[in-house]
Amino acid sequence: MKHCKDCEPAQEIHWIAYMSVVLGMISEPFFGILELFFKNTAEAISGRISFPFYHLMTGLGLGYYTYEPNEKDSWRSKCFWEEAERRNIKMYEFHLGPIGDIFIAEFNGKKITFDGLPRPAEKESEALNWMDNKGIMKQKFMKEGIPVARGGTAWTYCKALKIFDSVTKPVITKPNLGSRSRHTMIHLNTPKDLKIGFYKARKLSPIVIIEEELRGYLFRGTLVSGKLVGVVKRDQPEVYGDGAHTIRELWEKENKRPERAGPIFHKIPIDKEANEELARQGVTMETIPAKGITITFSQKTSRGCGGTTTEVTSIIHPENVAILEHVGTFLKDPLIGVDFIIEDITKSWHEEQHCGIIECNSLPFIDLHHYPLFGKPDNVAGALWDAVVPESKLG
């Protein structure tokens, strides 16, 4: 697979991602009818079928189990697994060829199986059918009075241009389905920029989101059983001017930070994307930025690209907690990652002119809260285990 800078930090095979979206759209009405008739029956027998199937595949040599985290597991899985071990929950992972992230957990005779992370509720929320669809989410949130960016979805560049002309610049383009900011472009002010962003997003999805760029910083809030259990600020790879040193000197100093030696946080690269981002800000590596000026090296906030995280749960304004928990109530789902943009998280969202929620995630990366570069970690895995297996709760 050819490396794609726009897919970082996790690579996607473009045509597979695109076709999965198309096939999902085609099959949705059909499977929606089946679900209407068979959902309750399927839920009743799914647990009974899963375990014999795993054992059969293992017996045939097509699958295998692992009993501790390994290098193939995501940090999300590792922090959740570590918390299971603290609680004496026996956890292991089933692999079918290259497919993993299928887990079995046992505690006091109770056994559950899940993909990625377990969901506390016994029945699935209807919102799971559309929560990850950014276009549908935007429409439903607007009707509910939940703040979102103005914009819409487009199949064609012509429609994208109409949306572009109707909203305040700059705008953002991104795939309608997808995560981790893959093929997302920000700071788009001209039709030429829009065209580049539109076709970049189209590599992963036939439908593209065009929306106003909200003002502020990116935050991720995680909700478990309707309660906000962690908030982390996600920053682009950046340095701060001091009025004395060049950007190159500031960059070299930042890359010497021990935490950037991996495996979670990484050094800030200087590549074509970084030089383009510097040029957008009107600076070069030899510029001496004034004190307090932030210089960014990428439009992405990914840790793999040199981005950083700061845990800020303790300072979030109560009204911001309330609007995020309202999202959980509205979606009626017990596990949600909410990405939102706001200038000052210590102030109410009512005071902000261009803040809002940009997307929701049904399989959130809870490790963001466990391994922040700055701030005190929040044990979100613990909160999730408390909801899923309450009898395992530690004193």
C-alpha positions as CSV (number, residue, x, y, z in Angstrom):
1,M,0.0,0.0,0.0
2,K,1.4,3.4,-1.0
3,H,1.9,5.7,1.9
4,C,-0.6,8.6,2.0
5,K,0.2,11.8,4.0
6,D,-3.5,12.7,4.1
7,C,-4.3,9.4,5.9
8,E,-1.9,9.9,8.8
9,P,-1.7,8.8,11.5
10,A,-3.4,5.5,10.3
11,Q,-3.3,4.5,6.7
12,E,-6.4,3.6,4.7
13,I,-6.6,1.8,1.4
14,H,-8.5,4.4,-0.5
15,W,-10.7,2.3,-2.8
16,I,-11.7,0.0,0.0
17,A,-12.7,2.9,2.2
18,Y,-14.6,4.4,-0.7
19,M,-16.4,1.2,-1.7
20,S,-17.3,0.4,2.0
21,V,-19.2,3.7,2.1
22,V,-20.9,3.1,-1.3
23,L,-21.9,-0.5,-0.3
24,G,-23.1,0.7,3.1
25,M,-25.4,3.2,1.4
26,I,-26.8,0.6,-1.1
27,S,-27.4,-2.1,1.5
28,E,-28.7,0.2,4.3
29,P,-32.4,0.1,3.2
30,F,-32.3,-3.7,2.8
31,F,-30.6,-4.4,6.1
32,G,-32.8,-1.9,7.8
33,I,-35.9,-4.0,6.9
34,L,-34.2,-7.2,8.1
35,E,-33.2,-5.4,11.3
36,L,-36.8,-4.4,11.9
37,F,-37.9,-8.1,11.9
38,F,-34.9,-9.9,13.3
39,K,-33.0,-7.5,15.6
40,N,-34.4,-8.8,18.9
41,T,-33.8,-12.4,17.8
42,A,-30.3,-11.7,16.6
43,E,-29.4,-9.9,19.9
44,A,-30.7,-12.9,21.8
45,I,-28.5,-15.5,20.0
46,S,-25.5,-13.4,19.0
47,G,-23.5,-14.1,22.2
48,R,-24.2,-17.8,22.0
49,I,-23.0,-18.1,18.4
50,S,-19.9,-16.0,18.8
51,F,-17.9,-18.2,21.2
52,P,-18.4,-21.5,19.3
53,F,-17.5,-19.7,16.1
54,Y,-14.3,-18.4,17.6
55,H,-13.4,-21.9,18.9
56,L,-14.2,-23.5,15.5
57,M,-12.0,-21.0,13.6
58,T,-9.2,-21.6,16.1
59,G,-9.6,-25.4,15.8
60,L,-9.4,-25.1,12.0
61,G,-6.2,-23.0,12.3
62,L,-7.9,-20.0,10.7
63,G,-8.0,-18.0,13.9
64,Y,-6.1,-17.7,17.1
65,Y,-6.2,-16.1,20.6
66,T,-3.8,-13.7,22.3
67,Y,-3.9,-13.2,26.1
68,E,-2.0,-10.0,26.5
69,P,-1.6,-6.7,24.5
70,N,0.9,-6.8,21.7
71,E,2.4,-4.3,19.2
72,K,-0.5,-4.8,16.8
73,D,-3.0,-3.5,19.4
74,S,-4.0,0.1,19.5
75,W,-3.3,2.3,22.5
76,R,-7.1,2.3,23.0
77,S,-7.1,-1.5,23.5
78,K,-4.0,-1.4,25.6
79,C,-5.3,1.0,28.2
80,F,-8.6,-0.8,28.4
81,W,-6.8,-4.1,28.8
82,E,-4.5,-2.7,31.5
83,E,-7.5,-1.6,33.5
84,A,-9.1,-5.1,33.1
85,E,-6.0,-6.6,34.6
86,R,-6.2,-4.3,37.6
87,R,-9.7,-5.5,38.2
88,N,-8.9,-9.2,37.7
89,I,-11.1,-9.3,34.6
90,K,-9.8,-12.0,32.3
91,M,-9.5,-10.6,28.8
92,Y,-8.3,-12.0,25.6
93,E,-8.4,-11.2,21.9
94,F,-9.6,-13.3,18.9
95,H,-7.8,-12.9,15.6
96,L,-9.2,-14.1,12.3
97,G,-6.3,-13.8,9.9
98,P,-5.4,-10.1,9.8
99,I,-8.6,-9.1,11.6
100,G,-8.3,-8.3,15.3
101,D,-10.0,-6.1,17.8
102,I,-12.5,-8.8,18.8
103,F,-12.4,-9.3,22.5
104,I,-13.7,-11.6,25.2
105,A,-13.9,-10.6,28.8
106,E,-14.8,-12.8,31.8
107,F,-15.5,-11.9,35.4
108,N,-17.2,-13.9,38.1
109,G,-18.7,-16.3,35.6
110,K,-20.0,-13.5,33.3
111,K,-18.6,-13.5,29.8
112,I,-19.0,-10.8,27.1
113,T,-17.7,-10.3,23.6
114,F,-17.2,-7.0,21.8
115,D,-15.5,-5.3,19.0
116,G,-13.0,-2.5,20.0
117,L,-14.8,-1.4,23.2
118,P,-17.9,-2.8,24.9
119,R,-21.1,-0.7,25.1
120,P,-22.7,-0.5,28.6
121,A,-26.3,-0.8,27.4
122,E,-27.8,-4.1,26.5
123,K,-29.6,-2.7,23.4
124,E,-28.0,-0.7,20.8
125,S,-29.0,3.0,20.4
126,E,-30.7,3.9,17.1
127,A,-28.1,6.7,16.9
128,L,-25.4,4.2,16.1
129,N,-26.9,4.0,12.6
130,W,-26.1,7.6,11.9
131,M,-23.8,9.0,14.7
132,D,-20.6,8.6,12.6
133,N,-22.3,10.2,9.5
134,K,-21.3,13.8,9.8
135,G,-23.9,15.2,7.4
136,I,-26.9,13.5,9.1
137,M,-25.5,14.4,12.5
138,K,-25.2,18.1,11.5
139,Q,-28.9,18.2,10.4
140,K,-30.2,16.5,13.5
141,F,-28.1,18.6,15.9
142,M,-29.3,21.8,14.2
143,K,-32.9,20.8,14.8
144,E,-32.1,20.0,18.4
145,G,-30.4,23.3,19.0
146,I,-26.9,21.8,19.5
147,P,-24.2,24.1,18.1
148,V,-22.6,23.0,14.9
149,A,-20.8,24.6,11.9
150,R,-23.0,25.9,9.1
151,G,-22.6,23.9,5.8
152,G,-23.8,20.8,4.1
153,T,-22.9,17.8,2.0
154,A,-22.1,17.5,-1.7
155,W,-21.8,14.8,-4.3
156,T,-20.4,17.1,-6.9
157,Y,-17.9,20.0,-7.0
158,C,-20.7,22.2,-8.4
159,K,-22.9,21.6,-5.3
160,A,-19.8,22.1,-3.1
161,L,-19.2,25.5,-4.7
162,K,-22.8,26.5,-3.9
163,I,-22.4,25.6,-0.3
164,F,-19.0,27.4,-0.3
165,D,-20.6,30.6,-1.6
166,S,-23.4,30.5,1.0
167,V,-21.2,30.3,4.2
168,T,-18.6,32.4,5.9
169,K,-15.0,31.7,4.9
170,P,-12.7,30.0,5.6
171,V,-14.2,26.5,5.2
172,I,-13.3,22.9,5.9
173,T,-13.7,19.9,3.6
174,K,-13.7,16.3,4.9
175,P,-15.2,12.9,4.0
176,N,-18.8,12.4,5.2
177,L,-17.7,9.2,6.8
178,G,-14.3,8.6,8.4
179,S,-12.3,9.4,11.4
180,R,-8.9,10.7,12.6
181,S,-9.1,13.7,10.3
182,R,-8.1,11.6,7.3
183,H,-8.3,13.7,4.0
184,T,-9.5,16.8,5.8
185,M,-8.4,20.2,4.7
186,I,-8.8,23.5,6.6
187,H,-8.3,27.2,6.0
188,L,-10.0,27.1,2.5
189,N,-10.7,30.6,1.3
190,T,-10.9,30.4,-2.5
191,P,-12.7,28.1,-5.1
192,K,-9.3,26.8,-6.1
193,D,-8.6,25.7,-2.5
194,L,-12.1,24.2,-2.3
195,K,-11.6,22.1,-5.4
196,I,-8.4,20.6,-4.0
197,G,-10.1,19.9,-0.7
198,F,-13.2,18.5,-2.3
199,Y,-11.3,15.9,-4.5
200,K,-9.0,15.0,-1.6
201,A,-12.0,14.1,0.5
202,R,-13.7,12.3,-2.4
203,K,-10.9,9.7,-2.3
204,L,-12.4,8.2,0.8
205,S,-16.1,9.0,0.3
206,P,-18.5,9.9,-2.5
207,I,-20.1,12.5,-0.2
208,V,-18.0,15.5,1.0
209,I,-18.8,17.8,3.9
210,I,-18.2,21.6,3.3
211,E,-18.6,23.7,6.4
212,E,-17.5,26.9,8.1
213,E,-14.3,26.7,10.0
214,L,-15.2,27.2,13.6
215,R,-13.0,29.4,15.8
216,G,-10.8,28.1,18.6
217,Y,-9.1,24.9,19.7
218,L,-10.0,21.3,19.1
219,F,-11.2,19.2,22.1
220,R,-12.4,15.6,22.5
221,G,-14.9,14.9,25.2
222,T,-15.8,11.3,26.1
223,L,-19.2,10.3,27.5
224,V,-19.9,7.1,29.4
225,S,-23.5,6.3,30.3
226,G,-24.4,9.9,29.6
227,K,-21.8,11.5,31.9
228,L,-18.7,13.4,30.7
229,V,-15.7,11.5,32.0
230,G,-12.8,13.2,30.3
231,V,-11.9,16.1,28.1
232,V,-8.6,16.5,26.2
233,K,-7.3,19.4,24.2
234,R,-5.7,18.3,20.9
235,D,-3.1,20.7,19.4
236,Q,-1.4,20.7,16.0
237,P,2.4,20.3,16.0
238,E,3.5,23.8,17.0
239,V,6.0,26.0,18.8
240,Y,5.6,29.3,20.6
241,G,7.5,32.4,19.7
242,D,9.7,34.1,22.3
243,G,10.9,37.1,20.3
244,A,14.5,35.8,20.4
245,H,14.8,32.5,18.6
246,T,14.1,31.4,15.1
247,I,11.4,28.9,14.3
248,R,14.2,26.4,13.5
249,E,15.7,26.8,17.0
250,L,12.3,26.6,18.6
251,W,11.5,23.4,16.6
252,E,14.9,21.8,17.5
253,K,14.2,22.5,21.2
254,E,10.7,21.1,21.1
255,N,11.9,17.9,19.3
256,K,14.3,17.3,22.2
257,R,11.4,16.8,24.5
258,P,11.9,13.2,25.9
259,E,8.2,12.4,25.5
260,R,8.6,12.8,21.7
261,A,10.9,9.8,21.4
262,G,7.8,7.6,21.1
263,P,5.9,5.4,21.1
264,I,2.9,7.7,21.8
265,F,4.2,11.1,20.9
266,H,6.6,11.8,18.0
267,K,9.0,14.5,16.7
268,I,7.6,17.2,14.5
269,P,8.7,16.5,10.9
270,I,9.8,19.2,8.4
271,D,8.4,18.1,5.0
272,K,6.4,19.5,2.1
273,E,3.3,19.8,4.3
274,A,5.2,21.6,7.0
275,N,6.7,24.1,4.6
276,E,3.3,24.7,3.0
277,E,1.8,25.4,6.5
278,L,4.7,27.8,7.3
279,A,4.2,29.6,4.0
280,R,0.5,30.0,4.8
281,Q,1.5,31.8,8.0
282,G,4.0,33.9,6.0
283,V,7.1,32.6,7.8
284,T,10.1,30.4,7.2
285,M,12.3,28.3,9.5
286,E,14.6,31.3,9.9
287,T,11.8,33.7,11.0
288,I,12.0,35.0,14.6
289,P,8.3,35.0,15.7
290,A,7.2,37.5,18.3
291,K,6.6,36.5,21.9
292,G,3.4,34.5,22.3
293,I,2.9,33.8,18.6
294,T,1.9,30.2,17.8
295,I,3.6,28.6,14.8
296,T,2.0,25.4,13.4
297,F,3.7,22.8,11.2
298,S,0.6,20.9,10.1
299,Q,-3.1,21.2,9.8
300,K,-3.6,17.9,11.6
301,T,-3.6,17.3,15.4
302,S,-2.5,13.7,15.2
303,R,0.1,12.5,17.6
304,G,1.8,10.7,14.8
305,C,2.3,14.0,13.0
306,G,3.8,15.7,16.1
307,G,0.6,16.8,17.6
308,T,0.1,17.0,21.4
309,T,-2.6,16.5,24.0
310,T,-3.5,18.2,27.2
311,E,-6.1,16.8,29.7
312,V,-8.4,19.7,30.7
313,T,-11.4,18.0,32.4
314,S,-11.0,19.9,35.6
315,I,-11.3,23.4,34.0
316,I,-14.2,22.9,31.6
317,H,-17.1,25.4,32.2
318,P,-20.3,23.7,33.7
319,E,-22.4,24.9,30.7
320,N,-20.0,23.2,28.3
321,V,-20.4,20.0,30.4
322,A,-24.1,20.4,30.1
323,I,-24.2,20.7,26.3
324,L,-21.9,17.7,25.9
325,E,-24.0,15.6,28.2
326,H,-27.1,16.8,26.3
327,V,-25.5,15.3,23.2
328,G,-25.4,12.0,25.1
329,T,-29.1,12.3,26.1
330,F,-30.1,13.2,22.6
331,L,-28.2,10.3,21.0
332,K,-29.3,7.9,23.8
333,D,-26.0,6.1,23.5
334,P,-23.8,5.1,26.4
335,L,-20.4,5.5,24.7
336,I,-19.6,8.6,22.7
337,G,-16.6,10.6,21.7
338,V,-17.5,14.2,20.9
339,D,-15.1,16.5,19.0
340,F,-15.8,20.2,19.5
341,I,-14.1,23.5,18.8
342,I,-14.2,26.4,21.2
343,E,-11.9,29.3,21.9
344,D,-11.8,29.2,25.7
345,I,-13.1,26.0,27.4
346,T,-13.3,27.8,30.8
347,K,-16.0,30.0,29.4
348,S,-19.6,29.1,28.4
349,W,-20.2,28.1,24.8
350,H,-23.0,30.7,24.8
351,E,-20.3,33.4,25.0
352,E,-18.5,32.1,21.8
353,Q,-19.5,33.3,18.4
354,H,-18.1,30.4,16.3
355,C,-17.9,27.3,18.4
356,G,-19.6,24.0,18.0
357,I,-19.5,20.2,17.7
358,I,-17.9,18.9,14.5
359,E,-18.4,15.1,14.9
360,C,-19.2,12.2,17.1
361,N,-17.5,8.9,17.4
362,S,-19.1,5.6,18.4
363,L,-15.7,3.9,19.0
364,P,-13.7,6.7,20.7
365,F,-10.0,6.6,21.3
366,I,-10.1,6.7,25.1
367,D,-6.3,6.4,25.2
368,L,-6.2,10.2,24.5
369,H,-7.3,10.6,28.2
370,H,-4.9,8.0,29.5
371,Y,-1.7,9.2,27.9
372,P,-1.8,13.1,27.7
373,L,1.5,14.9,27.1
374,F,0.4,17.6,29.5
375,G,-2.0,17.4,32.5
376,K,-3.2,14.6,34.8
377,P,-4.5,11.4,33.1
378,D,-8.2,10.5,33.4
379,N,-9.1,6.9,33.9
380,V,-11.8,6.7,31.2
381,A,-11.2,2.9,30.8
382,G,-12.1,2.6,34.5
383,A,-15.4,4.5,34.0
384,L,-16.3,2.3,31.1
385,W,-15.6,-0.9,33.0
386,D,-17.7,0.4,35.9
387,A,-20.6,0.8,33.5
388,V,-20.1,-2.6,31.7
389,V,-19.1,-4.8,34.7
390,P,-20.1,-2.8,37.8
391,E,-19.3,-5.6,40.1
392,S,-15.6,-5.2,39.1
393,K,-15.5,-1.6,40.5
394,L,-12.4,-0.9,42.6
395,G,-12.8,0.6,46.0
